[in-house]
C-alpha cells in the first residue's frame, strides 16, 4: 500500500524538491503551504505521477492547521509520514539591534508551527503504532554563529524537539529523523534579506552550494530504509563547507 506523506512548506525549496521526488516514487502526497496558486500548480504537475491533495494554511495559526488537516477525507486521514519542512530566517542582526517582528516570525514558524502541525498528526500515528516524522533543521541548530542568535535558537529548539519526539514516540514504534542542512541555495537568503536579491545572491557565490534536490534525495533514502532502521540525526554540507562559518570560496 502506498504511504501518505504530508509536507509543509511544499511550494518552494526543499519542500518542492521533495514533493517532486516522492511523487516519482509513487508516495501519496498532501502538499501544504500558504501560497494557494503555487499549491494548485504543483498539484496539477504531480497528479500525473501520484494522488495529491493540497492544504493551504499558515503553520503559525494552530486553529487553521487543525481545521485544514481535519478537512481531509477519511481515506487521507491516516498520514504515514510527516515532513516538517516549513521554516524561515528573518534578518541577520546582532542581538542588541534585533527586531521583535523578526524574532516572532522565526519562533512562530520554526518552533510553534512545527509543534502545531505535529500535534494534529501524531495522535493518529500513536493510535496505529506506526509512522515516520522528519524534521528539517539546520546546521544553525548545531552551531551558533555571529548575528544568528534567534534563528539559531529556533533551530536548536527544532533539534531538541526532534530528540524529545524520538524518546516520547519510541514506545509506539514511530521513527523520528532530524536532517540539518548547511548551505542550500533556495529562497532562504532572499527571505532573510527581505527581498534584497543582490545581497542574497552573494551568499552562494564562489562555491557550489547544496541544491534542494540533494536534501530531497536524503529524505527519500531515510524513508526507504528497512522497518528496523532509522536515520536519527543527519548533518548535510556541500563539500566546500566545513562548519556553520567555514566555507571555501574561490573568490
N, C-alpha and C positions, 0 to 999 in steps of 0.2 A: 504494500500500500504506500502511495506517495505521502511523504511528510509535508506538513503545512508549516510554512515559515512566515513569521511576522517581522518585517524590517522597518525600523523607524529611520527617519532621515533618508528616505529612499529616492529622493528626487535629484540628488547630486552626489559627487564624490564617491566615497567608499560604498555608501548605501546603494547608489545607482549601479556601480560596477558589480556589486554582489547580487543585486536583483537580476541583472542580465546573465551572469554566470549560472546562478542557481536555476533560472528559467531553462537554460540549455540542458541542465541535468534533471529536468522534469520535477523539481520541487514545486508544490503548490504555494503561491505567494500572496501574502497580504501586504500591500505596499502602503506605507504611511508617510505623511508629510503635511506641511501647511499649504503648499502651492498646488492647488487642485488642478490647474491646467497642465502642469508637468506630470502629475499623477495620471491624469486621463491619457496623455500622450504615451506614457510609459506602459500603461495597461494595454493600449492598442498595439504597441510594439511587441510586448511579451506574450500576448494571448495566442500568438501563432505557435508558441512553444509549450505553454502550460496554462493551467487555470489561474487567473489572477483576480484579486479583489483589491479595491483601494479604500483607504480611510483617510480623510482629511481632518486633522486636528492639531492643536498646539500642545506639545507634551507638558508645558508649564501649567496647564489647566486640568486639574485632577478630574473634575466632573465631565469635562469634554472628552478626556481619554476614556473614562469608563463608559460613557454613552456610545462612543464610536465602536468600541470593542463589543459591547452588548448588542449593537445593531447588526452584527454578523448573523447570517442564517445558521441554523443549528449544525449543519454539516461542515461549517467553518469554525465552530467554536473551540474544537479540540486542537489547540495550537501546539505543535510538536517542538518547534524551535523559535526562540525569541532572540532577535539580534538588536540589542540596544545600541544603535549607532548615532542617533541624533546628539549633536553636541556643537559647541561653538567656543570661540575666543573673541573677546571684545577688548580692544586696546592693548597697549604694551607700556603701561605707565608704572613708574615706581610707586610703592605703596602710599607715599606721602601725598601724591597728587592723583591717585586713582579716583575714578568717578563712580558714584554709587550705582548709577543705572547700568554701568558695565559689570560691576560686581553682581548685581541682581540677575542680569541676563545669564551670566556664566553659572551661577549657583542654581538658578531656577531650571535651566535646561539640562546642564550636565549632571546635576545631582538629583534634584527633585523630579525632573522629567523621567529620569531612569527609574526612580522609585515608583512614580505613578503608573508608568506602563507595566513595570514588573508586577505591581500589586494586582493588576487586572488579569494577568496571565498565569501567575504562579499557582493559584488555588486549583485550577483545572489540572495542572501538571502533578501537583501533590496528590490529588484525588486519583489520578491514573497511575501514579508512581512511575512516571516516565516524562522525559523532556530534556532539552538542552538549551541553556541560556548562554549567549555570547555577548559580553560587554566590551565595546570598543573604547579603550582608554587612550593613553598617550605616554610617551617617554616622560612627559611632564608630570605624570603620576608616579614616576620612579625617581626623578631627579629635579630639584628646583633650580631654576636659572634666573638671572637678574631680570627684573621687571615682569617676571611671570607670576609673581605672588598669588593672586586669587585664582587665576586659571590653573596654576599648578595645584593649589589647594583643592579645587574642584575635581581634578583628575586623580589626586591622591585619595580623595573620597571614593571615586569610582573603583580604584584598586582595592580599597578597604571593603567596600560593599561587595565586590566580586568574591573576595576571600570569605566574607561573612556568609554570603549566599551559599558558597560551596559547602561550608560547615553545616548550615541550617538545613540544607536540602539533601545532604548526604543520606539521611535515613530513607529518603524517598527514591533513591536511585537516579536523581536528576544530575546531569552533567552541567558544570559551570566553567566557562572558559573566559579568560581575560586576554585580549590582544591589544598590545601597546605599541602603536607605530611611532617611528621617528618622523622624518620629513617626508610628507606625501604631498604631491602637487595637486591641490584641489581648490575649492573656493575658500578654504580656511583662512589664508592670509588676506584675501580680499575682504572678508568679513572683519577680521581683526583690525585692519587698517581703514575701516569704514568706507570701502569702495575706492580707495586710492590704488588704482591699477599699477602705476609706476612703482610705488613702494612695495606693493605685494609681489610684483614680478621679480624684484631683486632677491627675494628670499630663496628662489630656486635657480639663480644664476651661478655658473661656474662649476657645476657638478650635475650628476644625474640623480634626481630625487626618486623616491618610490612613486609608482603610479597607483591609483585606486584599484586597478586590476590586480596588482601584486597582493594587496591585502585581501581582496576577494578570493584569490587562489588559496590563501592561508585559511580563510573561513571555510571554504569548501573542503579542504583537507581535514580540518578539525571535525566537520560534520560527517565525514565518511570513514572515520576510524571505527574499529570494531566496538561492540557494546561495552567491552570491559576496559576500553582505553579512553582517557580524557586528556586532551592537551589543556593543562590547567592555566598556564601563565606564559605568555609569549611576548618578547620584545622583538620588533622587526625594524631594522635600519636599512637605508641604502648603503651600498659599500663605502661611499665617501664619508659616512657619519660614524663617529666612534662614541659619542655621548650626546647629551642634550645640547651641549655648547660647542663641541669639536666637530667641524666639518672641513674636509679637504676640498678647497675650491681652486680651480685653475684660472683665477683672475687676480 
